[in-house]
């Protein structure tokens, strides 16, 4: 099916007996049965007529914006009409793929973070030995020292500084291999598989390539490197929060790393 380029009513990609409204970006949840109007009365391929303020008031809709108008939050996708068969809040791409909800992506991210941190922590153990020794000496001095004695705080700080770089690099390497490897192999990480989602390019269904998967990790690499600097660390924290939060208001539910790689996360068919 040819992807529409203008907003209007078109043949439903999932049901040949229905028409579905395309708002110019994605398929909405609004459907209607096919009829055979005259050429003058047909609305196929054209934006639906907007009722007047008086007509909206008589129908019980707010005067400020007609029901189903595409100028509302997140591109105007509202609850589908009764009997349409679509789920409330469902958003689709022009080819019919359903965009994953924010909570699915959040839970998948939590699962993946747990797995990556476990593997990264195990691989970082050789670097943590000297730090543990310094911690032991620090607390022993604090407990056994007499009045006026002070544990060696400088030694503790130096040990933490020395271990920060290798531990960060190990964790970053594990995350890159994990994310890129699974995306190229299965189009989804274990967390995404568990939640029934896959990653794909915006403009076509199918697996992501290695360059795309690597671009998708660019923001993570930047935030991890920023965290190594005391001054720039705050900017890294802000970016790490803004990245996933972006999908909450984006029309295609893309996080910033999706924008960089031009990918979307959709429900697995």
C-alpha positions in Angstrom: 0.0 0.0 0.0 1.3 3.4 -0.9 2.0 5.6 2.1 -0.3 8.7 2.1 1.3 12.1 2.0 -1.6 14.3 3.0 -4.0 14.1 5.9 -7.4 12.5 5.2 -9.3 9.2 5.1 -7.8 6.2 3.4 -8.2 2.5 3.1 -7.4 0.9 6.5 -4.0 -1.0 6.2 -5.4 -3.7 8.6 -9.1 -4.0 7.4 -10.1 -3.6 3.8 -13.7 -2.9 4.9 -12.8 0.2 6.8 -11.4 3.7 6.3 -8.8 5.0 8.7 -7.8 8.7 9.2 -4.2 9.6 8.5 -3.2 12.9 10.1 -0.2 13.6 7.9 2.3 11.8 10.2 0.8 8.5 11.5 -2.4 6.5 11.3 -4.8 7.5 14.0 -7.3 5.3 15.9 -10.3 6.8 14.1 -12.0 4.5 11.6 -15.3 4.4 9.8 -17.1 1.9 7.5 -16.7 2.3 3.8 -19.6 3.9 2.0 -20.2 4.9 -1.6 -20.8 8.7 -1.6 -21.1 10.8 -4.6 -17.8 12.4 -5.9 -18.8 15.7 -4.5 -19.7 14.3 -1.0 -16.6 12.0 -0.7 -14.0 12.9 1.9 -11.4 10.3 0.9 -8.0 11.9 0.6 -9.3 15.2 2.1 -9.4 16.6 5.6 -12.7 16.1 7.3 -15.0 19.1 7.6 -14.6 21.0 10.9 -18.0 21.8 12.6 -18.7 25.3 13.7 -18.5 26.5 17.3 -22.3 26.5 17.5 -22.5 22.9 16.2 -19.8 21.8 18.6 -21.5 23.4 21.6 -24.8 21.7 20.6 -23.0 18.4 20.5 -21.4 18.9 23.9 -17.8 19.5 22.7 -15.7 22.4 24.0 -15.9 25.5 21.8 -12.0 25.9 21.7 -11.3 22.8 19.6 -13.5 20.2 17.8 -13.5 16.6 19.0 -10.7 14.6 17.3 -8.8 17.7 16.2 -5.2 16.9 15.4 -3.8 19.9 17.3 -4.1 18.3 20.7 -1.4 16.7 22.8 0.9 14.2 21.0 -0.5 15.1 17.6 -4.1 14.9 18.7 -4.5 11.1 19.0 -7.5 10.6 21.2 -9.6 7.7 22.3 -10.9 5.8 19.3 -14.6 5.7 18.6 -16.6 2.8 20.1 -16.5 -0.3 18.0 -13.4 0.6 16.0 -11.5 -2.3 17.4 -8.5 -0.1 18.2 -7.0 0.3 21.7 -7.4 3.6 23.5 -4.3 5.8 22.9 -3.0 3.6 20.0 -0.7 5.4 17.6 0.4 4.0 14.2 2.9 4.6 11.5 1.7 5.0 7.9 2.4 1.3 7.2 0.2 0.2 10.2 2.9 -0.6 12.7 1.8 0.3 16.3 4.1 2.5 18.2 5.2 1.1 21.6 3.7 2.8 24.7 6.1 4.7 27.0 5.6 2.3 29.9 6.7 -0.7 27.7 9.8 1.2 26.8 10.5 2.1 30.4 10.1 -1.4 31.7 12.3 -2.8 28.9 14.9 -0.2 29.8 14.8 -1.3 33.5 15.3 -4.9 32.5 18.2 -4.2 30.2 19.9 -1.9 32.8 19.8 -4.7 35.4 21.3 -7.2 33.0 24.0 -4.8 31.8 24.9 -3.7 35.4 25.3 -7.3 36.5 27.6 -8.2 33.7 29.5 -4.9 34.0 29.9 -5.3 37.7 31.3 -8.7 37.4 33.8 -7.6 34.8 34.8 -4.6 36.9 35.7 -6.7 40.0 39.5 -6.7 39.3 39.5 -2.9 39.4 37.5 -2.7 42.6 39.9 -4.7 44.8 42.2 -1.7 45.6 39.2 0.5 46.4 37.8 -2.1 48.8 41.1 -2.2 50.6 41.1 1.6 50.9 37.5 1.5 52.3 38.5 -1.2 54.8 41.5 0.9 56.0 39.3 4.0 56.1 36.6 2.5 58.4 39.2 0.7 60.5 41.0 4.0 61.2 37.6 5.7 62.0 36.7 3.0 64.5 40.0 2.4 66.2 41.4 6.0 66.1 41.5 8.0 69.3 40.1 11.4 69.9 41.3 13.9 67.3 42.4 11.2 64.8 41.2 11.5 61.3 40.9 8.7 58.6 42.8 9.3 55.4 40.1 10.8 53.3 42.6 11.9 50.6 43.6 8.2 50.0 39.9 7.3 49.7 39.2 10.0 47.2 42.2 9.2 45.2 41.3 5.5 45.0 37.7 6.4 43.9 39.1 8.7 41.2 41.5 6.1 39.9 38.9 3.4 39.6 36.2 5.7 38.0 37.6 5.6 34.5 38.2 1.9 34.0 34.9 1.0 35.7 33.0 3.5 33.5 34.7 2.2 30.3 34.0 -1.4 31.2 30.3 -0.6 31.8 30.1 1.4 28.6 31.7 -1.4 26.5 29.3 -4.0 28.0 26.3 -1.7 27.2 27.5 -1.1 23.6 28.1 -4.8 22.9 24.7 -5.7 24.5 22.6 -3.1 22.8 24.2 -3.1 19.3 24.6 -6.9 19.2 21.0 -7.7 20.1 19.6 -4.9 17.8 21.5 -6.2 14.8 20.8 -9.8 15.6 17.2 -9.7 16.8 16.0 -6.1 16.4 15.4 -6.0 20.1 17.3 -6.4 23.4 16.1 -9.0 25.9 14.1 -6.3 27.8 12.3 -5.3 24.6 11.7 -9.0 23.7 10.1 -9.5 27.1 7.8 -6.5 26.6 6.9 -7.4 23.0 8.6 -4.6 21.1 11.2 -4.2 18.3 13.3 -1.4 16.9 13.1 -0.5 13.2 13.9 2.4 10.9 11.2 5.1 10.6 10.7 4.8 6.9 10.6 1.1 6.4 9.9 -2.1 8.3 12.9 -4.4 8.9 16.0 -4.8 11.0 18.4 -2.0 11.8 21.9 -2.0 10.3 25.1 -1.9 12.3 25.7 1.8 11.6 22.2 2.7 12.7 22.5 0.6 15.9 25.8 2.3 16.7 24.3 5.8 16.1 21.5 4.8 18.5 24.1 4.6 21.3 25.8 8.0 20.6 23.9 9.8 23.4 24.8 7.1 26.0 28.5 7.3 25.1 28.3 11.1 25.5 26.6 11.0 28.9 29.0 8.4 30.2 32.0 10.4 29.2 30.6 13.6 30.6 30.1 11.8 34.0 33.9 11.5 34.3 34.2 15.2 34.6 33.0 17.0 37.8 32.0 20.2 36.0 30.4 18.5 33.0 28.8 15.7 35.0 25.6 17.8 35.6 25.1 18.2 31.9 25.5 14.5 31.5 22.8 13.8 34.1 20.4 16.3 32.4 21.0 14.7 29.0 20.5 11.2 30.4 17.1 12.2 31.8 16.0 14.2 28.8 16.8 11.4 26.4 14.1 8.9 27.4 11.7 11.6 28.6 11.5 13.0 25.0 9.2 10.2 23.9 6.5 11.4 26.3 5.6 14.4 24.0 7.1 13.3 20.6 4.5 12.6 17.9 6.3 9.4 16.9 7.2 8.4 20.5 10.9 8.7 19.8 13.5 9.3 22.4 16.4 11.4 21.6 18.6 8.4 20.7 15.8 7.4 18.2 16.0 10.8 16.7 19.8 10.5 16.2 19.4 7.1 14.5 16.0 7.7 12.8 14.4 4.7 14.5 11.2 3.9 16.2 10.1 1.2 18.7 7.0 -0.6 17.7 4.9 -3.6 19.0 6.0 -6.9 17.6 3.5 -8.3 15.2 
